[in-house]
Amino acid sequence: MTDSILVVEDEQDIADLISVHLRELSLNVDHSLTGEKALELAFTHNYSLILLDVMLPGISGLDVCRQIRAKKPAQAILMLTSRTSETDRVVGLELGADDYMTKPFSVRELQARVRSQLRRVHLMAKLSAPNNDELSEQTLCLGNLQIDISTHKVMLAGNVLELTSTEFDLIFYLASHPEQVFSRAQLLSAVWGYHHSGYEHTVNSHINRLRNKLEKDPTKPEIVQTVWGVGYKFNRQGVCS
């Protein structure tokens, strides 16, 4: 089945250019000029990925992201921001965007980042499929933390955690390698599937979001810990009863 992508961009020339290069990847592409139309399409269609510009007339891209994430937690969202709008990038990630790209960007980077997101979407779909033989090897139980990839469910001390698809991928990867320290670059490569520099906010924001859902006190994390000057690690003792 061919993947469908929704491009939300109010500048028609840019949208046309993005659409041409996405169709080169044999993808179906829909386009919305406004946030209102984007929400309508997002809630009535099943898109593998949504490319969402921050600056839109009417409802902003940030509000669109928030509303989509509230109703479709697993929806993959790649935000498009200007190179100078650092605040928008951080806010977009905090609201639930899986990743972001800064304008202007090259065709090669655009296609690579879209492929990366689609690989993650396909992997999650494969692992979540009924009767998947890989599930027994991909279900983790560490202390009072349970990660069930067949249902995409994470439970901590009996409580279900509401995680986005990327948050799930991140905690699953960290928990699969307890006590191992990963740099932000290594996590970008392993979870997001690319090596581009300058996207540290992606990892930082997702770690912060995970801590807000995992930790008793996110300011003093016991499960996903920072190793200063190196990166992050999953602390097995933090999930012991």
N, C-alpha and C positions, 0 to 999 in steps of 0.2 A: 504494500500500500504506500502511495506517495504521501510524504509529509506535507501538511499545510501550514503556512506561516502567515501571521497577520502583521503587517507593517503599519504602524500608527505614526504618521508624519504629516505635518500640516503644509510643508513646502512640496508642491507637486513634483518639481524637477528632481529633488532629492529622493522622493519616494519612488519615482520612475526609475532612477538610477539604481537604487537598492533592489527594486523588484527585478530588474533585468539581470543583475548579478546573482540573485537568489534562484531565478529560473534557470540559470546556467548550471545549477546544482540539481536540476530536475525536481524542483519544489513547486508546489502550488502556492500562489501568493495572492492574498487579499489585501486591500489597502483602505485605511480610514484616515480622513483629514482631521477628524475631531475626536475628543475624548468620549463624547456622548455616543457616537457611532461605534467607537472601539468597544465600549462596554456592551452595547447591543450585540455586536458580532461575537465578542468573547464569551458571552453567556448563552449564545444559541449555536455555536460551532465548537468543534473540538480541534483546537490548534496545537500542533506539536510545540510551537514556539511563538511568542509575541515579541516583536521588536517595537519598543515603546519610547517615543521621543518625550523628553521632559516638558519642553515648552510647547504647549498646545493652546489654541483658543478655547475659551469656555473652561471645561473641566481640565485641570492640569494633568500631565502624565503621572505625577506623584499620586494624585487622587485616584486616577485610573488604576494604578498599581495596587493601591491599598484596597480598593473595592474588589478587584479581581482576586487578590490574595485571600480576602475574607470568604469569598464564595467558592473559589477553586484553588485550594492550598497547593495542589501538585502542579499547577500550571507553570511552565517554564517561561520566564520573563527576562529579556535582555534590554536594559535601558540605554538610550542614546542621549548623551549630554554634551554640552560644549566643553572645550578644554579648560575653560576658566571657572566652571561652575562646580567647584569642589563640594560646596554645601549640598547641592542637588544630588551629587553622586552618593554622598554619605546618607542623606535622608532617604534616597531611593532604595539603597541597600537595607537600611533599617526598616523600611516599610515592607520589604519582602522580595525585592528584585533579586534574581539569581546572579546577575552579573551586569556589567555596564561597559560601554565603549564610548570613547570621547571623539567628538568631531573636530577636525576632519579625520577620517580613517581610510586606510587603503582597501582596495577590493580584496586583496589577499587576506588581510586581517579579518575583514567582515566574513568572508566565506569560511575561514578557519574557525572563527568563534562560533558561527552558526553550526558548523559540522560538530564541534565539540559539544554544544548543548544538545544536539540531536542524538549523539552517541549516548549521552547520559539518559536521555528520555527513553531510548530504545533498550538500554541495559535494564533500567528499572521496570519497563514493561515486560521484558523477558523473564526477569527474576520473580516478578509478581504473578506470572502466568500460572494457572492451576497445573498440578502434577509436574512441576519443574524439578528435575533431579538434582539441581544445584542448591536447592533450598536448605537441605540439611547441613551443608557446609557453610551457609551464609546466614545462619541464625545464631545470634550471640546471646549469652546469658552471663553477665559478670556481676557478681554480688546481687544487689537489688535492682540492677538495670537489665532490662530485656529488650532486645532489638529483633523484631520479627520482620524479615524482609518480604515474606510472602504477603503480609498485610500492610507493609510499610508503617508498622506501628512500633512506637517506642514507649516502654513503660518504666517508670522509676518509682520504686517502693509501692507498686500497685496502682499508681496514677498514670493515665495515658497522657503523653505529651503531644501537643499539637505542633508538629514540625512541618516546614515546607520541604519540598523534594530535595533541595540543596542542603538544608540543615540536616536532613536524614542522611544524605550521602556523607556529609562531613563527620557526624558523630559515629556513623558506621565505620568509616575509614580509621578514625582515631582509635575507636574501641577495638578494632581488629588488630591494632598494634599497641597494646598497653605499655606504658612507660617509655615508648620510643618517642624521641623528640623530632619534630618536623619543622623546618623553616617555612615561612610563608610561601616562598617560591616552590618548595616541594609540595605543599598542599594545593597550590594553584595547579600544578602539573597533575597531581593524582586525582583531585576532586573535580576541578574545572577543565582539565585536559589541555592546558596551554602554558606557554613559558614567557608570555609577554611581560616585560618589566613595567613598573608604574601603576600596577593594579593592586597594590597592597591593601587598599580600602576594602576590596572584595573579601579577603580573608578576615581582616580585623572585624568588619561589621558582622559577618556570619558567626564568628567566635563570640562576639558580644550578645548576639541574639540567642545563640545556644545557651550561654551562661544564664541569661534571663529566664530560660525555661528549665534548665537543669539544676542550677545551684540554689542552695538555701539562701546564700548571700552572694549575689553576683560580683560584689566588690571584693570578696575573699573566696575565690573559686577553689573548690576542693576536687572537682572532677576533671574539668578541662583547665589545665594550669599553664601559666606562662613560664618559660625558661628564659630568663632575661638574656638578651643578646643572641639568642638562638631561634626560639620559636615556641611551639606549643606541644603539649603531650596530654595523653589520657592517663589520669592517676587511678590505678585500680583500687587503691585504698579508699578513694572518695565515694565508691559505690558499695562498700562493704556495710552490711547491716550492723 
